[in-house]
Amino acid sequence: MKNRIIAVAGHTASGKTSLAIRLAEILGGEIVCCDSMQIYRVMDIGTAKPTPEEQARVPHHMVDFVDPFRSYSCAEYCEDAERAIKDIISRGKLPVICGGTGLYLDTLLFERPFDECGGRSDVRERIAAEAEEFGAHALHERLREVDPESAEKIHENNVRRVIRALEIYETTGRKKSELDAIPSPAKYDFLAFELRRTDMDERYARIEKRCDEMIAAGLLDETKKLLDMGIFEKNPTAAQAIGYKEMLGCVRGEVDISEARERLCIATRKYAKRQVTWFSAKNYIETVGLTDSMPDPTDALAARVREWIKN
């Protein structure tokens, strides 16, 4: 099983956590979380962490271990996750990567000589300051001059990605579009599955059910607790996380709970759409389409993994 791993990805509320845990139980695996928010301690309900009962079924790694007062980069994630994967493999177990953060999964599976997980912070900060001073349009025009192909793909309002493309050019002397075209070698021998709810009504119903369950579990109180702790002030990423961002308006008295719930459902549906779009563009991942009327795919996927390992 040397350097062999499997990954279970998918949009929010697709059922990937449950499926990954069942596969890990059947195949003698351990879960490696691939979620940019579930890494943080204290932030439990809003990040939809695996429950204590779920985590007790199989060992979990890369979940609930980062101080919520500090930011945690993709580069740090990859370094820590690779260490966890190495440990799991050394004990003869199968790493089962589970999560919906596509960028984390990409950089975990493939070698990236220069990507969104690396770079030069000093250059990035300087370009960000220029964006503040001159505006998004001027920055985008500058990108168009040096890398027109990337400028066509990146909207000028997506300032973070514009900054990143300019940082790549200034640091390497090469265009982001040029580097993107270079095939990236895989770090592992892997199988990757994307769980996708193909019936839109069912997908939205599952998302609404997830949102209602989070609110019933105390999402509003958790948001207030994080606000009182000063976590949102010290870690702006947390304040922008879906769930907390919508509940903050309710905590501050700007909207009532029904309006906050509606905003949460809408934001989650949009996020799920972005996740589907991301994974659809990746040829390394196999889509497992599901509807409520279809049989559970766990046994069939487990059989495929066993055959893959055998051969």
Secondary structure as GFF3:
##gff-version 3
##sequence-region A 1 311
A	DSSP	beta_strand	4	10	.	.	.	ID=ss1
A	DSSP	alpha_helix	16	27	.	.	.	ID=ss2
A	DSSP	beta_strand	29	33	.	.	.	ID=ss3
A	DSSP	alpha_helix	52	57	.	.	.	ID=ss4
A	DSSP	beta_strand	60	61	.	.	.	ID=ss5
A	DSSP	alpha_helix	74	90	.	.	.	ID=ss6
A	DSSP	beta_strand	94	98	.	.	.	ID=ss7
A	DSSP	alpha_helix	102	109	.	.	.	ID=ss8
A	DSSP	alpha_helix	121	134	.	.	.	ID=ss9
A	DSSP	alpha_helix	136	146	.	.	.	ID=ss10
A	DSSP	alpha_helix	148	153	.	.	.	ID=ss11
A	DSSP	alpha_helix	159	172	.	.	.	ID=ss12
A	DSSP	alpha_helix	176	180	.	.	.	ID=ss13
A	DSSP	beta_strand	189	197	.	.	.	ID=ss14
A	DSSP	alpha_helix	200	216	.	.	.	ID=ss15
A	DSSP	alpha_helix	219	229	.	.	.	ID=ss16
A	DSSP	alpha_helix	231	234	.	.	.	ID=ss17
A	DSSP	alpha_helix	236	239	.	.	.	ID=ss18
A	DSSP	alpha_helix	244	251	.	.	.	ID=ss19
A	DSSP	alpha_helix	257	280	.	.	.	ID=ss20
A	DSSP	beta_strand	286	290	.	.	.	ID=ss21
A	DSSP	alpha_helix	298	310	.	.	.	ID=ss22
###
